[in-house]
Amino acid sequence: MTGPGVLYYEGGEVTEELKGKITFARFGPQVTYISNGDAFSGCKKLVGVRLNEGLRVIGEGAFENCSALRSVTLPSTVTELDYMAFRGCGALVEVQLNEGLQIIGAHAFRGCTSLRSMTLPSTVTRLGQHAFGDCRNLSKVQLNEGLHVIGEYAFVECNALRSVTMPSTVNDLGHRAFKGCSDLAKVTLLGGERLISKDFLVSGAFSEEQGLLNQGKIDGILFDESKDFAFRDCPFLIVQTSISSVLSERMARLLPECRLSVEERIRYTPRLGLMQDGNVFACFPVDRNEARYDFDSDAKDVKVQDTNLETARSLYQVLQLIAFHELRESSILIELAMWKSRINEDRARADCRVGIPGPAKSLIMEYCGFAGFLEPAIEGV
């Protein structure tokens, strides 16, 4: 001890006698590992800690049940939070995780009932099972690209969580990872292009009856191998997926005023959304057949689907508008090209134009998605 309630920690175990007195702990620069064996567990008076740069691993149960601990900032050198590292720290309000952290172990923050928000660094690749289980006031979680594994029950009973955005890098969503999140209303899946039917990408601009959603892909993300729903007992009604790549390249080629009109249409088109960062999302309802669905049984009758192809039709309308602007811009270019055309050098006139053949006009209309409801003006017809 260096003063009343202050401990200068140099490694190893902390005696039970000291655990009852510590209010603040400072860590020496030589400490690289807080040992397993509950180094500070049960320090009921511990309010704050100053962790040192150079610390690499916070071991199993290191701060478990430190019920007065209010805030923690991890040094950038920490790569792993071990099993139950901060489990049961009920007063923990603020946690700063820095880039460099790779693994958040099982039960690491379970039962931290005062936590309200959490941002995972992009370096975190793995969330262990029950990592944030029973954090009932956790209302905001930012999961970054780079995360690969979300363990079983990782966010179970996080009752204040209203929305979650799933990075495109997640390839293992554990059994009932978000079970019982009773306020969860919306789930966003990034990298949504993988969830879109290839048939729609090929012909969606020409047929509003072509389905947008790749059902097998989305089921593979939201359901585990036993077909159990990762969001079991959650009331959410909407899954939205990013689809920017379907539109972005074509929108980028438009004139600024045309692009703004497309963005405005997206904002007011049912089942589509435009985020502040420019990402376009398609929304799909979650269908629960109440005659089949039972909260006390499995969730095999939960379906995420494009009911009556409403989402596909919404995207189809936006593609039509983009095609309209493309056609108008193409028409201007065509007119300019025709004005510059010459029958031959001997008889060239400034106002001489060569008309585009009717079949070519038809092909342009078909390419832009207007075949069937607009006809090109063909001379002599």
C-alpha positions in Angstrom: 0.0 0.0 0.0 1.3 3.5 -0.8 -1.4 5.4 1.1 -4.9 4.9 2.6 -6.6 2.6 0.2 -4.1 3.0 -2.6 -2.2 -0.1 -3.8 0.9 0.0 -6.1 0.5 -3.4 -7.8 3.7 -5.1 -9.0 2.2 -8.5 -10.0 1.1 -11.7 -8.3 -1.8 -12.3 -5.9 -3.5 -9.7 -3.6 -4.1 -10.9 -0.1 -7.6 -11.2 1.3 -6.7 -8.6 3.9 -5.7 -6.0 1.3 -8.8 -6.8 -0.8 -11.0 -5.4 1.9 -9.1 -2.1 2.0 -8.2 -1.2 -1.6 -10.0 1.8 -3.1 -7.6 2.5 -6.0 -4.9 0.4 -7.7 -1.9 1.7 -9.7 0.1 -0.8 -11.9 3.8 -0.9 -12.2 5.4 -0.7 -15.6 6.8 -4.2 -15.3 3.3 -5.8 -15.1 2.4 -7.6 -18.4 -0.1 -10.1 -17.0 -2.7 -9.9 -14.2 -2.5 -13.5 -13.0 -5.4 -16.0 -13.0 -6.7 -16.8 -9.6 -8.8 -13.8 -9.0 -6.1 -11.2 -8.4 -8.5 -8.4 -7.5 -11.8 -10.3 -7.4 -14.1 -9.4 -4.6 -12.4 -6.0 -3.9 -15.7 -4.4 -2.8 -14.2 -1.0 -2.2 -12.2 -0.7 -5.4 -13.4 2.3 -7.3 -10.7 2.9 -9.9 -7.6 1.4 -11.5 -4.7 2.9 -13.5 -3.5 0.1 -15.8 0.0 0.5 -17.3 1.1 0.5 -20.9 2.9 -2.8 -21.5 0.1 -4.8 -19.9 -0.9 -7.6 -22.3 -3.4 -9.9 -20.7 -6.1 -9.3 -18.0 -6.4 -12.9 -16.6 -9.3 -15.0 -15.5 -11.5 -13.4 -13.0 -9.0 -10.6 -12.4 -11.6 -8.0 -11.4 -14.6 -10.2 -10.9 -17.3 -8.9 -8.5 -15.5 -5.6 -7.9 -18.9 -4.1 -7.2 -17.7 -0.4 -6.7 -15.5 -0.2 -9.8 -16.8 2.6 -12.0 -14.5 3.0 -15.0 -11.7 1.2 -16.8 -9.4 2.2 -19.7 -7.4 -0.5 -21.3 -3.9 0.3 -22.5 -3.3 -0.2 -26.2 -1.0 -3.1 -25.4 -3.7 -5.3 -24.0 -4.6 -8.0 -26.5 -6.9 -10.3 -24.4 -9.5 -10.1 -21.7 -9.7 -13.5 -20.2 -12.7 -15.5 -18.8 -14.8 -13.5 -16.4 -12.3 -10.6 -16.3 -14.9 -8.0 -15.2 -17.8 -10.3 -14.5 -20.3 -8.9 -11.9 -18.9 -5.4 -11.8 -22.3 -3.9 -11.3 -21.2 -0.2 -10.9 -19.1 -0.3 -14.1 -20.4 2.6 -16.2 -17.6 3.4 -18.6 -15.2 1.0 -20.4 -12.7 2.3 -22.9 -11.3 -0.5 -25.1 -8.4 0.5 -27.4 -7.2 -0.7 -30.7 -4.9 -3.7 -30.2 -7.4 -5.8 -28.2 -8.1 -9.0 -30.0 -10.1 -11.3 -27.8 -12.9 -10.6 -25.3 -13.3 -13.9 -23.4 -16.3 -15.7 -22.2 -18.4 -14.0 -19.5 -15.9 -11.1 -19.5 -18.5 -8.4 -18.8 -21.4 -10.6 -17.8 -23.7 -9.0 -15.2 -22.2 -5.4 -15.6 -25.6 -4.0 -15.1 -24.6 -0.3 -15.2 -22.9 -0.4 -18.7 -24.9 1.6 -21.2 -22.7 1.6 -24.3 -19.8 -0.3 -25.7 -17.6 0.2 -28.7 -15.4 -2.7 -29.8 -12.1 -1.8 -31.5 -11.7 -3.0 -35.1 -8.9 -5.3 -33.9 -11.3 -7.5 -31.9 -11.9 -10.7 -33.8 -13.7 -12.8 -31.2 -16.4 -12.3 -28.6 -16.7 -15.2 -26.1 -19.9 -16.8 -25.0 -22.0 -14.7 -22.5 -19.4 -11.9 -23.0 -22.0 -9.2 -22.3 -24.8 -11.5 -21.0 -27.2 -9.9 -18.5 -26.0 -6.4 -19.2 -29.6 -5.2 -18.9 -28.9 -1.5 -19.3 -26.6 -1.9 -22.4 -28.5 0.2 -25.0 -25.8 0.8 -27.6 -23.2 -1.6 -29.0 -20.9 -0.8 -31.9 -19.4 -3.9 -33.5 -16.7 -3.1 -36.1 -15.6 -4.7 -39.3 -12.9 -7.3 -38.4 -15.1 -9.2 -35.9 -15.4 -12.9 -36.9 -17.0 -14.7 -34.0 -19.9 -13.8 -31.7 -20.1 -16.5 -29.2 -23.2 -18.3 -27.8 -25.5 -16.1 -25.7 -23.0 -13.3 -26.1 -25.7 -10.6 -25.6 -28.3 -12.7 -23.8 -30.9 -10.7 -21.8 -29.5 -7.3 -22.9 -32.9 -5.8 -22.4 -32.2 -2.2 -23.3 -30.5 -3.0 -26.6 -32.7 -1.5 -29.4 -30.7 -2.1 -32.5 -27.6 -3.9 -33.6 -25.4 -3.7 -36.7 -23.7 -6.9 -37.7 -20.3 -6.5 -39.5 -19.9 -8.2 -42.8 -16.9 -10.1 -41.4 -18.9 -12.1 -38.9 -18.9 -15.7 -40.0 -19.9 -17.4 -36.8 -23.0 -16.1 -35.0 -23.3 -18.3 -31.9 -26.3 -20.2 -30.6 -28.9 -17.8 -29.3 -26.4 -15.0 -29.3 -29.1 -12.3 -28.7 -31.7 -14.3 -26.9 -34.1 -12.4 -24.8 -33.1 -8.9 -25.9 -36.7 -7.7 -25.3 -36.3 -4.2 -26.8 -34.4 -5.2 -29.9 -36.4 -3.7 -32.9 -33.9 -3.7 -35.8 -31.0 -5.8 -37.0 -28.7 -4.4 -39.7 -26.5 -6.8 -41.7 -23.5 -5.1 -43.4 -22.1 -6.6 -46.6 -25.7 -7.2 -47.7 -24.7 -7.8 -51.3 -24.0 -11.5 -50.4 -27.7 -11.7 -49.3 -29.1 -10.5 -52.6 -30.2 -13.0 -55.3 -27.9 -13.2 -58.3 -31.0 -13.5 -60.5 -32.1 -10.0 -59.3 -28.7 -8.5 -60.1 -29.0 -9.9 -63.6 -32.6 -9.1 -64.3 -33.9 -7.0 -61.5 -33.9 -3.8 -63.5 -36.2 -5.4 -66.0 -38.7 -7.3 -63.8 -40.4 -6.1 -60.7 -41.5 -9.7 -60.0 -37.9 -10.9 -59.5 -37.2 -11.6 -55.8 -34.4 -9.7 -54.1 -33.5 -11.8 -51.1 -31.2 -14.8 -51.2 -33.1 -16.8 -48.5 -30.4 -19.5 -48.0 -27.7 -16.9 -47.3 -29.7 -14.9 -44.8 -30.9 -18.1 -43.0 -27.2 -19.2 -42.8 -26.4 -16.0 -40.9 -29.3 -15.8 -38.5 -29.9 -19.5 -37.8 -27.4 -22.0 -36.4 -26.8 -25.5 -37.6 -29.8 -26.8 -35.6 -32.0 -24.1 -37.2 -32.3 -22.2 -33.9 -32.8 -18.5 -34.3 -29.9 -16.3 -33.0 -32.4 -13.7 -31.9 -34.8 -16.0 -30.1 -37.4 -14.3 -27.9 -36.6 -10.9 -29.4 -39.6 -8.9 -30.7 -37.8 -7.2 -33.6 -39.7 -6.8 -36.8 -37.1 -5.6 -39.3 -33.8 -7.0 -40.8 -32.1 -4.5 -43.0 -29.1 -5.2 -45.3 -26.7 -2.9 -47.0 -27.1 -2.9 -50.8 -25.0 0.1 -51.7 -22.9 -1.7 -54.3 -26.0 -2.5 -56.3 -26.6 1.2 -56.8 -23.4 3.1 -55.9 -21.5 2.7 -59.2 -24.5 3.8 -61.3 -25.3 6.7 -58.9 -21.7 7.9 -59.0 -21.9 8.4 -62.8 -25.0 10.6 -62.5 -24.8 14.4 -62.5 -25.0 15.9 -59.0 -28.6 17.1 -59.3 -29.7 13.7 -60.7 -28.0 11.8 -57.9 -29.7 14.0 -55.3 -33.1 13.2 -56.8 -32.3 9.5 -56.6 -31.2 9.9 -52.9 -34.5 11.7 -52.2 -36.5 8.9 -53.8 -34.6 6.3 -51.7 -35.5 8.3 -48.5 -39.2 8.2 -49.3 -39.5 4.7 -50.9 -40.9 2.0 -48.7 -38.5 -0.7 -47.5 -35.4 1.3 -48.5 -33.2 3.6 -46.4 -30.3 6.0 -46.8 -27.9 6.4 -43.9 -25.7 9.4 -43.1 -22.6 7.7 -44.5 -24.4 7.2 -47.9 -25.0 3.5 -47.3 -28.3 2.3 -48.9 -30.3 -0.4 -47.0 -33.1 -2.7 -48.0 -35.5 -3.7 -45.2 -37.2 -7.1 -44.8 -39.9 -7.9 -42.2 -39.5 -10.8 -39.8 -42.5 -13.1 -40.1 -43.6 -15.0 -37.1 -46.6 -17.3 -37.6 -48.2 -17.1 -34.2 -50.0 -20.4 -34.8 -46.6 -22.1 -35.1 -44.3 -19.9 -33.1 -43.9 -20.6 -29.4 -41.4 -18.7 -27.2 -41.0 -21.9 -25.1 -40.1 -24.1 -28.1 -37.7 -23.7 -31.0 -37.9 -20.9 -33.4 -37.9 -22.8 -36.7 -41.0 -21.0 -37.9 -39.4 -17.6 -37.8 -38.8 -16.3 -41.3 -37.1 -13.2 -42.8 -38.6 -12.7 -46.1 -39.6 -10.1 -48.7 -43.4 -10.2 -48.2 -45.2 -9.7 -51.5 -41.8 -8.7 -53.0 -42.4 -5.2 -51.6 -38.6 -4.6 -51.0 -37.7 -5.8 -54.5 -40.3 -3.5 -56.1 -39.0 -0.6 -54.1 -35.5 -1.2 -55.4 -36.9 -1.7 -58.9 -38.5 1.8 -58.7 -35.2 3.4 -57.7 -33.4 1.5 -60.5 -36.0 2.9 -63.0 -35.3 6.4 -61.8 -31.6 5.9 -62.2 -32.2 4.5 -65.7 -34.3 7.5 -66.5 -31.5 9.9 -65.7 -29.0 7.6 -67.6 -31.3 7.7 -70.6 -31.7 11.4 -70.5 -28.0 12.0 -70.2 -27.4 9.4 -73.0 -29.9 11.3 -75.2 -28.0 14.5 -74.7 -24.8 12.8 -75.7 -26.5 11.2 -78.7 -27.9 14.5 -79.9 -24.5 16.1 -79.6 -22.9 13.2 -81.6 -25.6 13.5 -84.3 -25.1 17.2 -84.7 -21.4 16.6 -85.2 -21.9 13.9 -87.7 -21.2 14.5 -91.4 -22.6 12.7 -94.4 -19.3 13.3 -96.2 -16.6 16.0 -96.2 -17.8 17.3 -99.6 -21.4 18.0 -98.5 -20.8 18.7 -94.8 -23.3 21.1 -93.2 -23.3 22.5 -89.7 -26.9 21.3 -89.1 -26.6 17.9 -90.7 -27.4 14.9 -88.4 -27.4 11.2 -89.0 -30.4 9.5 -87.2 -30.0 6.5 -85.0 -31.5 3.3 -86.5 -34.8 2.2 -84.8 -33.4 -1.2 -83.6 -30.6 0.7 -81.8 -33.1 3.0 -80.1 -35.0 -0.1 -78.9 -31.9 -1.6 -77.5 -31.1 1.6 -75.6 -34.6 1.6 -74.1 -34.3 -2.0 -73.1 -30.9 -1.5 -71.5 -32.2 1.4 -69.4 -35.2 -0.7 -68.2 -38.0 1.1 -70.0 -39.0 -1.7 -72.4 -42.7 -2.5 -72.1 -44.0 0.9 -70.9 -42.1 3.4 -73.1 -41.5 3.2 -76.8 -38.7 5.0 -78.7 -39.7 7.4 -81.4 -38.9 5.6 -84.7 -39.2 7.4 -87.9 -41.7 6.1 -90.4 -43.7 4.2 -87.7 
